[in-house]
Amino acid sequence: METLYSVLLPLRFDKPFTYKYTGEDDLSHGQLVKVSFRSTEIIGVIIGKTNESHGKLKEISKVYRGLKFEESLIKFIGRVADYNMVPRGLILKMVLGGNKHFDKEVKFEIEAHKTISNLVSLREEQQSALELIQEKLSQNQYSSILLEGITGSGKTEVYLKAVEELINQGKQTLVLLPEIVLTTQLMQRFEERLGFKPVQWHSSISPKEKKIYWEAVFSGKAKFIVGARSALFLPYRNLKLIVIDEEHDQSYKQEEGVIYNARDMAILRASLEKVPIILSSATPSLESIYNVKQNKSEKVYLSSRHGTATLPEIKIVDLNKEQLNKGEWISPTLKSHLEEILASKQQSLLFLNRRGYAPITYCSNCKTKVECPDCNFWMVEHKKKGVLQCHYCGYSIEKVQKCTTCGSTEKVFALGPGVERIEEEIKKLLPDARTVLFTSDTIENHKEAEKIIDAIMNNEVDIVIGTQMAAKGLHFPKLNLVGIIEADKNLVGGDIRTLERTYQLLHQVSGRAGREAEKGVVIIQTYEPESALLKNLSNGNSEKFYEAELNDRMEADMPPYSKLAIITLQSISEQACLDTADQIAAHIPETGNITVLGPSPAPIFMLRKRYRYRFIIKSAKNINMQKIIAHWLSKINLSPRVKLKIDIDPYSFL
């Protein structure tokens, strides 16, 4: 007996391939099989039976008995692919987690998943939040909960109580984190709180670990999974709760390869699995706040910090009045507070969201800046390494001593501060202070993160100087001063989320101060002390900021009140890019359902030696924008020299 099956393969194809099966049994929808594709043996998944056959058919060579995806996961693959306009095969590849075969049995050794007895007690408002989560869990259906609370209010403890109960019932929970390299503290907390190590899923684990963990998740043996974006695509057997920690974080948006927003796709998966999802943040995304207003999500709010801790005092330093000398970025007020904190053997954090020593190398003789030859962006000086580096493509050269345009050797200098320059200034002002840089240049993996965090926790550091990495959920008991060097840096920007991101970042980094008994202080240096954003931040008036921002978005008809997409064309040949852009422009749909802007050069016109043009598409929320774009692009004969990228719900407009 011969039966034909449609088999989806983990390759860049949207449609399945037809294979024959000569076994006597029927293969179920979702069954994993091994097939031959070209000259390679590959894993595929049965999508269904078919009558379509073209030429000589290959045979399903192996059926992986006991390895069958749930119907909800198959739907998830299709829905993610359709929404983000990527081939289904690439989503399947993510679901398979790098597995090439299942021919060898693997063993999953894990500590007992029975949680330890814990005496942590919840405050009244925490208990109310937990009871809402418990109520939703008992309903065995989809629901969305926005768990909002000030920094240090114990949001993690609330959802951990719910996780503990699910583990004791033998059920699975997924917690997604935005910055997996900074999970050292949180993982220790999970282990202390629950009595075992959660399964971690991220790009840094070995292929062997991935295979073991994947099968443990599939079998249901792994009950508590903590991971980065890709953990969302694992084949859970008994998933009952999804938690998105720091749900506002832009890191949940994957910008390369398969482009998607893990937060939004997590909401989709929760709805398909019919389970609750918790969106946790001290500074929620505007989308989440909008969804609460639309009754698509339910909000609970934690208004006070844990124990005796209180919110820090926020002071605005007007740099128009506290004039700084040339080459200085630390005001007298901030310096005075740093001296006080140092004398009391407490810790400080200086925040500047700019890596390296200086963002620009400038020749004052011919007025030129050193640019990356492969990107139209400035080279950033990294003084410790003695190089200039492009932060977009990684290209680097030795530090420039002589202007390549005019030949001047006397008028080439570093312009503006990076974190290395702030550290240099601190060493002059406070030579006895022990400093550490907390950036992606100094923390590239878990071991480096653990080493620096341990040094801070063990009081071996007086002043932490960091970028946005230092704002992500870290808890240092003796850190009682935060100094924000350049609050104005992102008060004006080129995309709709500039103010939202800036408010979230400044709020989060401010929340690192005074998380224990001592009251913290935050010093915000600015040339714009009357900024509404800074006033709302210093007054603790998040609600007023969000209301104003939502109102601005509504008046401009921008997300979350509408939908956006960006089509970007890239090519080594500018002419090939332009020709394709003209061809696409000639076929812009004549419909009132979408608005198309472009083609126009992207703000970063050249990136990694490729020229870039783009279209921005806007539609109402109820319009199937993807269907219109797919029909539009189906008329285009894309040159092999041009790469086309579609970004639905874009976060980056560069």
C-alpha positions in Angstrom: 0.0 0.0 0.0 1.3 3.4 -1.0 0.1 6.7 0.6 1.2 10.2 -0.4 2.0 12.7 2.3 2.7 16.4 2.4 5.9 16.9 4.4 7.1 20.3 5.6 10.9 20.6 5.7 13.1 23.0 7.8 14.3 24.8 4.8 13.5 28.2 3.1 10.3 26.9 1.5 6.7 27.8 2.4 5.0 24.8 0.9 5.4 21.2 1.8 6.9 18.5 -0.5 5.2 15.2 -1.5 6.7 11.9 -0.3 5.3 8.4 -0.5 4.9 6.0 2.4 4.6 2.2 2.0 3.9 1.3 5.6 0.6 -0.2 6.5 -0.3 2.4 9.2 -1.6 5.9 8.7 0.7 8.7 9.7 -0.8 11.5 11.8 -0.8 15.2 11.2 2.3 16.5 13.1 4.3 13.2 12.9 8.0 13.7 12.6 9.7 11.7 9.8 13.1 11.4 8.1 13.2 12.0 4.3 15.8 12.6 1.6 16.0 16.1 0.1 18.4 16.3 -2.8 21.4 14.4 -1.3 20.7 15.0 2.4 18.7 13.1 5.0 16.5 15.6 6.8 13.8 15.8 9.4 10.3 16.8 8.3 6.8 17.0 9.7 3.7 15.5 8.2 1.2 18.2 7.3 -1.4 15.9 5.8 -2.2 13.4 3.0 -2.2 14.6 -0.6 -3.0 13.4 -4.1 -0.5 15.7 -5.7 2.6 14.1 -7.3 5.1 15.5 -9.8 7.5 13.0 -11.3 9.2 10.2 -9.4 8.5 10.5 -5.6 11.0 9.8 -2.8 10.0 7.7 0.1 9.7 8.5 3.8 12.7 6.7 5.1 11.9 6.7 8.8 9.0 7.5 11.1 10.0 8.8 14.5 7.5 6.9 16.6 6.5 8.9 19.6 7.6 12.2 18.1 4.5 14.0 17.0 3.8 17.7 17.3 0.5 18.9 18.8 -2.0 20.5 16.5 -1.6 23.8 18.3 2.1 23.8 17.4 1.4 23.1 13.8 -1.0 26.0 13.7 1.5 28.2 15.5 4.1 27.5 12.8 1.7 28.6 10.1 0.4 31.6 11.9 3.9 32.9 12.7 4.9 32.4 9.1 1.9 34.1 7.7 2.0 37.1 10.0 5.7 37.8 9.6 5.8 36.9 5.9 8.5 34.2 6.2 8.5 30.7 4.8 7.0 28.0 7.1 10.1 25.9 6.7 12.2 28.5 8.5 9.7 28.5 11.5 9.9 24.7 11.6 13.7 25.0 11.7 13.3 27.1 14.8 10.9 24.6 16.3 13.3 21.7 15.7 15.9 23.6 17.7 18.9 22.6 15.6 18.1 18.8 15.7 19.3 17.0 12.6 18.1 13.6 13.6 16.5 11.6 16.5 18.4 8.4 16.0 20.2 8.3 19.3 18.4 8.3 22.6 19.4 11.0 25.0 19.0 11.1 28.8 17.8 14.1 30.7 19.2 14.2 34.2 17.4 16.7 36.3 16.9 17.4 39.9 13.5 16.6 41.4 11.0 19.1 40.2 9.1 19.2 43.5 9.7 22.7 44.8 11.0 23.3 48.3 8.9 24.8 51.0 9.4 28.6 50.9 8.5 31.0 53.6 8.5 34.1 51.4 5.3 36.0 52.2 3.5 38.3 49.8 2.3 41.8 50.5 -1.5 42.4 50.2 -1.2 43.8 46.7 1.1 41.0 45.6 -1.4 38.5 46.9 -4.2 40.1 45.0 -2.1 39.9 41.8 -1.4 36.2 42.5 -5.0 35.5 43.1 -5.9 36.9 39.7 -3.3 34.8 38.0 -4.5 31.7 39.9 -8.1 32.5 38.8 -7.0 32.7 35.2 -5.0 29.4 35.4 -8.0 27.6 36.8 -10.1 28.6 33.8 -7.9 26.6 31.4 -8.2 29.2 28.7 -6.3 32.1 27.1 -6.0 35.3 29.0 -3.6 38.2 29.1 -2.4 39.8 32.3 -0.3 43.0 32.4 1.7 42.7 35.7 2.9 46.3 36.1 4.7 47.5 39.2 7.4 50.0 40.2 11.0 48.8 40.1 11.7 46.5 43.0 8.0 45.9 43.8 8.3 42.1 43.7 6.7 41.3 40.3 9.0 38.3 39.9 8.0 36.9 43.3 4.3 37.0 42.3 4.7 35.0 39.1 7.2 32.6 40.8 4.4 31.7 43.3 2.2 30.7 40.3 5.2 28.8 38.7 5.7 26.9 42.0 2.1 25.7 42.0 2.2 24.6 38.4 5.5 22.6 38.9 3.9 20.8 41.8 1.1 19.8 39.5 3.5 18.5 36.9 2.9 21.3 34.4 5.2 23.4 32.3 5.9 27.1 32.5 8.0 29.2 30.0 9.6 32.5 31.2 11.1 34.6 28.4 13.9 37.1 29.3 15.2 39.8 27.0 18.9 39.7 27.9 19.9 36.1 28.5 23.6 36.9 29.3 22.4 38.9 32.3 20.3 36.1 33.8 22.9 35.1 36.4 21.2 36.9 39.3 17.7 35.8 38.2 18.7 32.1 37.7 20.3 32.1 41.2 17.0 33.5 42.6 14.9 30.9 40.7 17.1 28.1 42.1 17.1 29.4 45.7 13.3 30.0 45.4 12.3 26.7 43.8 15.0 24.3 44.8 16.3 23.3 41.4 17.8 24.9 38.3 15.4 25.7 35.5 16.2 24.5 32.0 17.9 27.4 30.1 17.4 27.8 26.3 19.5 30.3 24.4 22.2 30.5 21.7 25.1 29.9 24.1 24.2 26.3 25.1 26.0 23.5 23.3 24.4 21.4 20.6 24.4 18.4 23.0 22.6 20.4 25.6 20.1 21.7 23.1 19.3 18.1 22.0 18.8 17.0 25.7 16.8 20.0 26.6 14.6 19.9 23.5 13.6 16.3 24.2 13.1 17.0 27.9 10.7 19.8 26.9 8.9 17.6 24.3 8.5 14.8 26.8 7.3 17.1 29.6 10.1 16.2 31.9 11.4 19.8 31.9 8.8 21.7 33.9 10.3 25.2 34.1 12.0 26.7 31.1 13.8 30.0 31.0 15.0 31.3 27.7 15.6 33.9 25.1 13.2 34.5 22.1 13.9 31.1 20.5 12.5 29.2 23.6 9.1 30.3 22.5 9.3 27.8 19.6 10.0 24.6 21.7 7.5 21.7 21.4 6.0 21.9 24.9 3.9 18.9 26.0 2.0 20.4 28.9 2.5 24.2 28.7 0.2 26.0 31.1 1.7 29.5 31.6 3.9 31.9 29.6 5.7 34.8 31.3 7.3 37.7 29.3 9.6 39.4 31.8 10.5 43.0 31.0 7.9 42.8 28.2 8.7 46.3 27.0 12.3 45.4 26.0 13.2 46.0 22.4 15.4 42.9 22.5 12.3 40.8 22.0 12.3 42.0 18.4 14.5 39.9 16.2 15.9 42.1 13.5 17.9 39.6 11.4 17.0 36.3 9.7 13.4 35.4 10.6 12.1 38.9 11.7 9.5 38.7 14.5 8.5 40.1 17.8 8.8 37.4 20.5 6.4 39.2 22.8 3.6 39.3 20.2 4.3 35.8 19.0 4.1 34.6 22.7 0.7 36.2 22.9 -0.3 34.2 19.8 1.1 31.0 21.2 -0.7 31.5 24.5 -4.0 31.9 22.6 -3.4 28.8 20.5 -2.4 26.7 23.6 -5.4 28.2 25.5 -3.2 29.3 28.5 -2.7 32.6 30.3 0.2 34.9 29.5 1.8 37.4 32.0 3.4 40.5 30.6 5.6 41.8 33.4 7.2 45.3 33.4 7.8 48.5 35.4 7.5 50.4 32.2 5.0 48.6 29.9 5.0 49.0 26.1 2.4 51.3 24.7 0.9 48.3 22.9 0.3 46.5 26.2 -1.3 49.6 27.8 -3.4 50.1 24.7 -4.6 46.4 24.9 -5.6 47.0 28.5 -7.7 50.0 27.4 -9.2 47.8 24.6 -10.1 45.1 27.2 -7.8 42.6 25.5 -5.6 42.4 28.6 -6.2 42.8 32.4 -3.9 44.9 34.4 -2.7 44.5 38.0 -0.4 47.1 39.6 2.2 46.9 42.4 2.7 50.3 43.9 5.3 49.8 46.6 8.7 48.3 46.9 9.5 45.2 48.8 10.2 45.5 52.5 11.4 48.9 53.7 12.8 50.0 50.4 11.3 53.2 48.8 11.6 54.8 45.4 14.8 56.9 44.9 14.7 60.7 45.0 15.2 62.1 41.5 17.1 65.3 41.0 17.3 67.2 37.7 20.7 69.0 37.1 20.4 71.8 34.6 23.7 71.8 32.7 22.9 75.3 31.4 23.5 76.5 34.9 26.2 74.0 36.0 28.6 74.7 33.2 31.2 72.0 32.5 34.7 72.6 31.4 35.7 71.3 27.9 36.2 67.6 27.9 34.2 67.1 31.2 30.8 65.4 31.5 30.4 65.0 35.2 28.7 68.0 36.9 29.8 69.4 40.3 26.5 68.2 41.7 27.0 64.7 40.5 30.6 64.7 41.6 29.6 65.8 45.1 27.1 62.9 45.4 29.7 60.5 44.1 32.1 61.6 46.8 29.4 61.1 49.5 28.5 57.7 48.3 32.2 56.7 48.1 32.9 57.9 51.6 29.9 55.9 53.0 31.2 52.7 51.2 28.1 52.4 49.1 28.0 52.0 45.3 27.1 54.2 42.3 26.1 53.6 38.8 26.9 56.1 36.0 24.7 55.6 32.9 25.6 56.5 29.4 24.1 54.5 26.5 27.2 54.8 24.3 29.9 52.1 24.1 33.5 52.9 23.6 35.5 56.1 24.3 34.1 58.6 21.8 31.5 58.3 19.1 33.3 60.5 16.6 36.8 61.1 15.5 36.9 64.6 14.0 39.4 66.7 12.0 38.9 70.3 12.8 41.2 71.3 10.0 39.0 69.9 7.1 35.8 69.3 9.1 35.6 65.6 8.3 34.7 62.6 10.5 36.1 59.1 10.2 33.4 56.9 8.6 33.2 53.2 8.1 34.0 52.4 4.5 31.3 49.7 4.4 28.5 51.7 6.2 27.6 55.3 6.1 28.2 55.6 9.8 30.9 57.0 12.0 33.7 54.9 13.5 33.6 54.7 17.3 36.9 55.0 19.2 37.6 52.2 21.6 40.6 53.5 23.5 41.2 50.4 25.5 41.6 48.3 22.4 43.4 51.1 20.4 40.9 50.9 17.6 38.1 52.7 15.8 35.2 50.3 15.2 31.9 50.4 13.3 29.1 49.3 15.6 27.0 48.2 12.7 29.3 45.8 10.8 32.2 45.3 13.2 34.8 46.7 10.8 37.8 48.1 12.8 41.1 49.9 12.2 43.9 51.2 14.4 43.2 54.5 16.0 43.7 57.3 13.5 46.6 59.7 14.3 46.5 61.4 10.9 43.5 62.8 8.9 43.1 60.7 5.8 41.6 63.6 4.0 43.9 66.6 4.6 46.9 64.9 6.3 46.6 66.9 9.5 48.2 65.3 12.6 47.5 68.1 15.0 43.8 68.7 14.7 42.4 65.1 14.9 40.6 64.6 18.1 37.9 62.5 19.8 34.5 64.2 19.9 31.8 63.3 22.5 31.8 60.8 25.4 31.5 57.1 25.6 31.6 55.0 28.7 35.3 54.6 28.5 35.8 58.4 28.5 33.5 58.7 31.6 35.6 56.1 33.4 38.7 58.1 32.4 37.2 61.2 33.9 36.2 59.4 37.1 39.8 58.1 37.6 40.9 61.8 37.5 38.2 63.0 39.8 38.1 60.1 42.2 41.4 58.2 41.8 40.7 55.8 44.7 37.4 54.7 43.3 37.3 51.1 42.0 35.4 51.1 38.7 34.0 48.6 36.2 32.6 48.9 32.8 29.2 47.2 32.3 28.7 47.0 28.5 28.5 44.5 25.7 32.2 45.0 25.1 33.1 43.8 28.6 30.2 41.2 28.9 30.0 38.9 26.0 29.0 35.7 27.8 27.6 34.3 31.0 31.0 33.8 32.6 32.0 37.4 32.1 28.6 38.6 33.3 28.9 36.4 36.4 32.4 37.6 37.2 31.5 41.3 37.0 28.2 40.8 38.9 30.0 38.9 41.6 32.6 41.6 42.0 29.8 44.2 42.4 27.9 42.0 44.9 31.1 41.4 46.9 31.7 45.1 47.2 34.9 45.0 45.1 33.5 47.8 42.9 32.6 51.4 43.9 31.4 52.8 40.7 29.7 50.9 37.8 29.8 52.7 34.5 27.3 51.1 32.1 25.1 51.3 29.0 21.6 49.9 28.7 22.8 46.5 29.9 23.0 48.0 33.4 19.3 48.9 33.3 18.0 45.4 32.8 16.6 44.0 36.1 19.8 43.9 38.1 19.7 44.1 41.9 22.7 45.5 43.8 21.9 46.0 47.5 24.5 48.7 48.1 23.9 50.7 44.9 22.3 53.9 46.1 23.3 56.5 43.5 22.5 56.6 39.8 24.0 59.3 37.6 22.6 59.8 34.1 25.2 61.5 32.1 23.3 62.6 29.0 19.5 62.5 29.4 19.0 64.5 26.3 20.7 62.0 24.0 17.3 60.4 22.9 14.8 63.1 23.6 14.6 63.8 19.9 14.7 61.0 17.4 13.7 59.7 14.0 11.1 57.1 14.8 7.7 56.9 16.6 9.1 55.0 19.6 12.0 57.4 20.5 10.3 59.0 23.5 8.7 55.7 24.7 12.1 53.9 24.6 13.9 56.9 26.3 11.3 57.0 29.1 11.5 53.3 29.7 15.3 53.3 29.7 15.7 56.2 32.1 13.0 54.8 34.4 14.6 51.4 34.4 18.1 52.6 35.1 16.8 55.0 37.8 15.2 51.9 39.4 18.6 50.4 40.1 19.1 52.9 43.0 18.1 52.3 46.6 16.5 48.8 46.3 17.2 48.0 50.0 16.9 49.9 53.2 18.9 53.0 52.2 17.0 55.6 50.1 18.5 56.0 46.7 19.2 59.2 44.7 19.1 59.6 40.9 20.9 62.6 39.3 19.8 63.4 35.8 22.0 65.7 33.8 20.3 67.6 31.1 20.2 70.8 28.9 16.4 70.4 28.6 15.2 70.5 32.3 11.7 71.6 31.1 11.2 68.4 29.0 7.8 66.9 29.8 9.4 63.5 29.7 11.9 64.4 32.4 9.3 66.1 34.5 7.1 63.0 34.4 10.1 60.8 35.2 11.2 62.9 38.2 7.6 63.2 39.5 7.0 59.4 39.1 4.0 60.2 36.8 4.2 57.3 34.4 0.5 57.4 33.7 0.7 61.0 32.5 3.5 60.2 30.2 1.8 57.2 28.7 -1.5 59.1 28.2 0.3 61.9 26.4 2.2 59.5 24.2 -0.9 57.5 23.4 -2.7 60.7 22.5 0.2 61.7 20.2 0.1 58.3 18.5 -3.6 58.5 18.0 -3.5 62.0 16.4 -0.7 60.8 14.1 -2.5 57.6 13.4 0.5 55.6 14.3 0.8 52.2 16.2 -0.8 51.0 18.3 -3.7 52.7 16.5 -2.5 51.5 13.1 -0.1 49.0 11.6 3.3 49.5 9.9 5.6 47.5 7.7 8.9 48.2 6.1 10.2 46.7 2.8 13.9 47.1 2.6 16.0 46.4 -0.6 19.7 45.8 -0.3 22.3 45.3 -3.0 26.0 45.7 -3.6 24.9 47.5 -6.8 23.1 50.8 -6.2 21.6 50.7 -9.7 20.2 47.2 -9.2 18.7 48.4 -5.9 17.1 51.4 -7.6 15.8 49.4 -10.6 14.1 47.0 -8.3 12.7 49.8 -6.2 11.3 51.4 -9.3 9.8 48.1 -10.4 8.1 47.7 -7.0 6.9 51.3 -7.1 5.3 50.8 -10.5 3.1 48.1 -9.0 2.0 49.8 -5.7 -1.5 48.6 -5.1 -4.3 51.0 -6.1 -6.3 50.5 -2.9 -7.4 52.8 -0.2 -6.5 50.2 2.4 -2.8 51.0 2.6 -0.6 54.0 2.4 2.8 53.6 0.8 5.8 55.9 1.3 8.8 55.5 -0.8 11.0 54.3 -2.3 13.6 56.4 -0.5 17.1 55.8 0.7 17.2 54.2 4.2 18.6 56.5 6.9 21.7 54.3 7.0 22.0 54.3 3.2 24.9 51.8 3.1 25.2 48.9 5.5 27.9 46.2 5.2 28.8 47.3 1.7 25.2 47.2 0.5 23.0 50.1 -0.7 19.6 50.3 0.9 16.2 51.6 -0.3 12.9 51.2 1.5 9.2 51.5 1.4 7.1 52.2 4.5 3.5 50.8 4.5 0.7 51.9 6.8 -2.8 50.4 7.2 -5.7 50.3 9.6 -5.5 47.6 12.3 -8.3 45.6 10.7 -6.6 45.3 7.3 -4.7 42.2 6.3 -1.7 44.1 5.3 0.3 40.9 4.7 -2.1 39.6 2.1 -1.9 42.9 0.2 1.9 43.0 0.3 2.2 39.4 -0.8 0.0 40.0 -3.8 1.9 43.2 -4.6 5.3 41.5 -4.5 4.2 38.5 -6.5 4.3 40.7 -9.6 7.9 41.6 -9.1 10.8 39.8 -10.8 13.4 40.1 -8.1 17.0 40.3 -9.3 19.3 37.8 -7.7 21.6 40.8 -6.9 18.9 42.3 -4.7 17.9 41.1 -1.2 14.4 42.0 -0.1 13.5 42.1 3.6 10.0 42.6 5.1 9.6 43.8 8.6 6.1 43.7 10.0 5.5 46.0 13.1 9.1 47.5 12.8 11.0 48.7 15.8 14.1 50.0 13.9 13.6 52.7 11.3 17.3 52.9 10.3 
